[in-house]
Amino acid sequence: MMQHHEDPETEDGLEEDINVPDYTVGYKNPPKSSQFRKGQSGNPHGRPKGTKNLKTDLQEELLESIRVTEGGRTVVISKQRAIVKRVIELSLKGNIQATHLVTKLIAGYLAIDETEESSAPLSADDRAILAQFLEQRVPPAEVPQPKNGGAK
């Protein structure tokens, strides 16, 4: 217990608060009674064993098989495959959001490494299409011509 002094004034004439503890409670300073004890966890029981996170649940759900009707016959495919088929089907029907998603998937998962060379050479039609595109989009490079006919 704290003792009270007879004269609460100090040399400078200000009253001294005898009941002030060494620890002040305030912003970022919780009361000592509500702080964790040394060696005690803030979550003593922790996450229960066997609890799965969202990524694991999603992977397992997408790998499950379902029955779908394709071309009049029932086939068994994964849910992931069914989603991909449906998004591509919607994209082909003109759904802009589905088209955007398919484009992002192609860019992210099916992008060809620029260092790899294509195994099949371009056909004559492909080369003609590329040449026409380049003529329309790319201005011809200005090659500086020598002023005196190339002679030094």
DAHUGI-V40733 format. One line per field, one symbol per residue. ss: DSSP state (~ for helix, > for strand, _ for the rest). phi: phi as a letter, one per 40 degrees, with the letter a starting at -180 (. if undefined). psi: psi as a letter, one per 30 degrees, with the letter a starting at -180 (. if undefined). A space follows every 10 residues. Layout:
ss->???
phi->???
psi->???
This chain:
ss->________>_ ____>_____ _____>__>_ _~~~______ __________ ___~~~~~~~ ~~~_>>>>>> __>>>>>>~~ ~~~~~~~~~~ ~~___~~~~~ ~~~~~~~~~_ __________ ___~~~~~~~ ~~~~~~~___ __________ __
phi->.cbbccbccc ccgccccccc ccbccidgbc ddccccccgb ccbccgcccg cbcccccccc cccccbcbbb ggbcbbbccc cccccccccc ccchcccccc ccccccccbb cccccccccb cccccccccc cccccccbcc cccccccbgg cc
psi->lkkklejfka egfkkkjfgk lfkkkakgil kefglklkfk lfiefakkkf klleeeeeee effkklklkj hflklkllee eeeeeeeeee effgjeeeee eeeeeeeefg kkkffkkkfk lkleeeeeee eeeeeeekkk kjjkkkehgf k.
